[in-house]
């Protein structure tokens, strides 16, 4: 997790989440499903919405459609198109909290990020600090517009990577499992599915 790595710029936003745009040449493992990202909220320089990447869309265009529907292309042409063309990409983010200075609030932010704001990857220290509490799990579980079970499991696995040793990583996973069991106690089928997804 690299400090201040810009993954895109805000295209559209609400307090529930936001979409950011980039292009295919920028896509890397910093754009993983379940990654923690942040963007400054409107009219504030020190408050950032914290969100999770839940969808990455590689857009098509007229040339792509022609290449797909056209005759067989040499590998060199296809490789050149993949590596050198700047195909538009949209990254969709679900807000799970916000950070005001050193204060973390695991609730929807008071305002959405502004259009064209940089969206950056949260660094390891920020992810570690944010995941000391588990209230944001409920925001994921209750989000009908996202694949919530998979996103919750991916976020837990992603966050576990910032813990410095096997013992603290194991402790974090156990605490997360207990919180998931509490939040999904009414739905044993769903609970079993999520626990299977986060199991190492």
SULSUL-V987253 format. One record per backbone hydrogen bond with DSSP energy under -0.5 kcal/mol. NH is the residue of the N-H (numbers start at 1). CO is the residue of the C=O. If there is no record, write none. Layout:
# SULSUL-V987253
nh=NH co=CO
nh=NH co=CO
This chain:
# SULSUL-V987253
nh=5 co=2
nh=6 co=4
nh=7 co=5
nh=7 co=119
nh=8 co=119
nh=9 co=21
nh=10 co=117
nh=11 co=19
nh=12 co=19
nh=14 co=17
nh=18 co=93
nh=19 co=12
nh=20 co=91
nh=21 co=9
nh=22 co=89
nh=24 co=87
nh=26 co=23
nh=27 co=23
nh=27 co=24
nh=31 co=28
nh=32 co=29
nh=34 co=53
nh=35 co=32
nh=37 co=51
nh=38 co=120
nh=39 co=49
nh=40 co=118
nh=41 co=47
nh=42 co=112
nh=44 co=41
nh=48 co=99
nh=49 co=39
nh=50 co=97
nh=51 co=37
nh=52 co=94
nh=53 co=35
nh=54 co=92
nh=55 co=92
nh=57 co=90
nh=58 co=56
nh=59 co=57
nh=59 co=88
nh=65 co=61
nh=66 co=62
nh=67 co=63
nh=68 co=64
nh=69 co=65
nh=70 co=66
nh=77 co=74
nh=78 co=74
nh=79 co=75
nh=80 co=76
nh=81 co=77
nh=82 co=78
nh=83 co=79
nh=84 co=80
nh=85 co=80
nh=85 co=81
nh=87 co=85
nh=89 co=22
nh=90 co=57
nh=91 co=20
nh=92 co=55
nh=93 co=18
nh=94 co=52
nh=95 co=16
nh=95 co=93
nh=96 co=50
nh=97 co=50
nh=98 co=105
nh=99 co=48
nh=100 co=103
nh=101 co=46
nh=101 co=99
nh=103 co=100
nh=105 co=98
nh=107 co=105
nh=109 co=15
nh=114 co=40
nh=116 co=10
nh=117 co=114
nh=119 co=8
nh=120 co=38
nh=120 co=118
nh=121 co=5
nh=122 co=36
nh=124 co=1
nh=127 co=123
nh=128 co=124
nh=129 co=125
nh=130 co=126
nh=131 co=127
nh=132 co=129
nh=133 co=130
nh=137 co=134
nh=138 co=135
nh=139 co=135
nh=140 co=136
nh=141 co=137
nh=142 co=138
nh=143 co=140
nh=144 co=142
nh=146 co=143
nh=148 co=146
nh=151 co=147
nh=152 co=148
nh=153 co=149
nh=154 co=150
nh=155 co=151
nh=156 co=152
nh=157 co=153
nh=158 co=154
nh=159 co=155
nh=160 co=156
nh=161 co=157
nh=161 co=158
nh=162 co=159
nh=163 co=160
nh=169 co=165
nh=170 co=166
nh=171 co=167
nh=172 co=168
nh=173 co=169
nh=174 co=170
nh=175 co=171
nh=176 co=172
nh=177 co=173
nh=178 co=174
nh=179 co=175
nh=180 co=176
nh=181 co=177
nh=182 co=178
nh=183 co=179
nh=184 co=180
nh=185 co=182
nh=187 co=184
nh=191 co=187
nh=192 co=188
nh=193 co=189
nh=194 co=190
nh=195 co=191
nh=196 co=192
nh=197 co=193
nh=198 co=194
nh=199 co=195
